[in-house]
């Protein structure tokens, strides 16, 4: 009997396309909910989901996280900082 983890999730992102691969591989990606590249889905940690991820491990990026993020939270994480700053002044090479 296994002890369940405290609401952990797999964060699965499709990094490579399944074009030209067998139908079984495409079916596994479809079952995971990955239809487009760079799409991220969250699944609870379980042996069934781990088996599906293992079947397509070359195509996906997987992280184990404590909580799933909403679409708007993921969009905020990708958003760059506003404004700009100068780190170092460049000297004039002509002098």
Helices and strands as residue ranges (DSSP letters): E 9-14, H 23-32, E 40-44, H 47-55, E 60-65, H 71-78
